[in-house]
C-alpha cells in the first residue's frame, strides 16, 4: 500500500511537471509546427503546380541578342570589343581642388591616401569614351600603378 502511494505521488509529480512544461512552451512548439507545415506546403506547390524548367534553357532578351555588352561598363554596344584600351588619370581630391571635372564619366574610381593623408583618386576611362575635361590632374604613386596594371592602363 505504501509502495502504491509512492507510485501515485511520483505519477502526479510527473504529470504536474509535464503540464507546467507545456504551459510554458506551447507557443514555441506551435510556431515550429506552423513553420514546418508552411514549408511542406510551399514545397508541394513548387513541385506540383509550377512548370518544370528545362536544363540549359535561358531566356534571351531580343535587344541583347543582336548586340554586345561593353566589358568594362556593361552598357549595350553595337559592335564587339574584346579588350578595350583603358586610361588611368590621377585626380586630386582635397577641398582646395574642388569641383572635380570628368570623374562622373569614369567607369571606376579608386580613392587612397598619399603623403600626409591627402586623398587622391585614380579614375579609369575607356578609350571609346569622350570626356571634355578631367582634373585637377596630379602625379601617380606606385600603388596606383599596381591598380592601373590590372587594366593594362
C-alpha positions, 0 to 999 in steps of 0.5 A: 500500500505504501509502495502504491502511494509512492507510485501515485505521488511520483505519477502526479509529480510527473504529470504536474511537471509535464503540464507546467512544461507545456504551459510554458512552451506551447507557443514555441512548439506551435510556431515550429509546427506552423513553420514546418507545415508552411514549408511542406506546403510551399514545397508541394506547390513548387513541385506540383503546380509550377512548370518544370524548367528545362536544363540549359534553357535561358531566356534571351532578351531580343535587344541583347541578342543582336548586340554586345555588352561593353566589358568594362561598363556593361552598357549595350554596344553595337559592335564587339570589343574584346579588350578595350584600351583603358586610361588611368588619370590621377585626380586630386581630391582635397577641398582646395581642388574642388569641383572635380571635372570628368570623374562622373564619366569614369567607369571606376574610381579608386580613392587612397591616401598619399603623403600626409593623408591627402586623398587622391583618386585614380579614375579609369576611362575607356578609350571609346569614351569622350570626356571634355575635361578631367582634373585637377590632374596630379602625379601617380604613386606606385600603388596606383600603378599596381591598380592601373596594371590590372587594366593594362592602363 
